[in-house]
């Protein structure tokens, strides 16, 4: 019955390793998502991942404000 004890210990070790890996992966995803938000609206400080989304946001949320120069060339 020694194998039974070894099996339990192995399962506990693997569960602990999986929990540590899962915890680290969640932090990596949050960091990656935050790094992807590179464009910031000068009016409301909202962050967007790409210029196309930024231009759509600016046109819909701030129609009376002048368009920032970096969005003039972007096609929405």
C-alpha positions as CSV (number, residue, x, y, z in Angstrom):
1,X,0.0,0.0,0.0
2,X,3.0,2.3,-0.2
3,X,2.0,3.3,-3.7
4,X,-1.3,4.7,-2.4
5,X,0.5,7.2,-0.2
6,X,2.9,8.2,-3.0
7,X,-0.1,8.7,-5.3
8,X,-1.8,11.1,-2.8
9,X,1.5,13.0,-2.3
10,X,2.0,13.3,-6.1
11,X,-1.6,14.5,-6.6
12,X,-1.1,17.2,-3.9
13,X,2.2,18.3,-5.4
14,X,0.6,18.5,-8.9
15,X,-2.4,20.4,-7.6
16,X,-0.1,23.0,-5.9
17,X,2.0,23.4,-9.0
18,X,-1.1,23.8,-11.2
19,X,-2.5,26.5,-8.8
20,X,0.7,28.4,-8.9
21,X,0.8,28.2,-12.7
22,X,-2.8,29.4,-13.0
23,X,-2.2,32.3,-10.7
24,X,0.9,33.4,-12.7
25,X,-1.0,33.1,-16.0
26,X,-3.8,35.4,-14.8
27,X,-1.3,38.1,-14.0
28,X,0.4,37.7,-17.3
29,X,-2.9,38.1,-19.2
30,X,-3.7,41.3,-17.2
31,X,-0.3,42.7,-17.9
32,X,-0.5,41.9,-21.6
33,X,-4.0,43.5,-21.9
34,X,-2.8,46.6,-20.2
35,X,0.2,46.8,-22.4
36,X,-2.0,46.6,-25.5
37,X,-3.9,49.8,-24.6
38,X,-1.5,52.2,-26.3
39,X,-3.7,55.1,-27.4
40,X,-5.2,57.5,-24.9
41,X,-8.0,59.9,-25.6
42,X,-6.9,63.5,-24.7
43,X,-10.5,64.4,-23.7
44,X,-11.7,61.6,-21.4
45,X,-8.4,59.7,-20.9
46,X,-10.0,56.4,-22.1
47,X,-7.5,53.9,-23.5
48,X,-7.8,52.1,-26.8
49,X,-5.8,49.3,-28.4
50,X,-5.6,50.6,-32.0
51,X,-6.0,53.8,-34.0
52,X,-9.2,52.6,-35.7
53,X,-11.0,52.1,-32.5
54,X,-9.6,55.4,-31.1
55,X,-11.0,57.3,-34.1
56,X,-14.4,55.6,-33.8
57,X,-14.5,56.5,-30.1
58,X,-13.5,60.1,-30.7
59,X,-16.1,60.6,-33.5
60,X,-18.9,59.1,-31.4
61,X,-18.0,60.5,-27.9
62,X,-16.4,63.9,-28.8
63,X,-18.0,65.1,-32.0
64,X,-17.5,68.8,-31.2
65,X,-13.9,68.5,-30.2
66,X,-11.2,69.0,-32.9
67,X,-9.8,65.7,-34.2
68,X,-6.2,65.0,-32.9
69,X,-3.6,65.1,-35.7
70,X,-2.7,61.4,-35.3
71,X,-6.3,60.4,-36.2
72,X,-6.6,62.5,-39.4
73,X,-5.1,59.9,-41.7
74,X,-6.8,56.8,-40.0
75,X,-9.7,55.2,-41.8
76,X,-12.5,54.0,-39.6
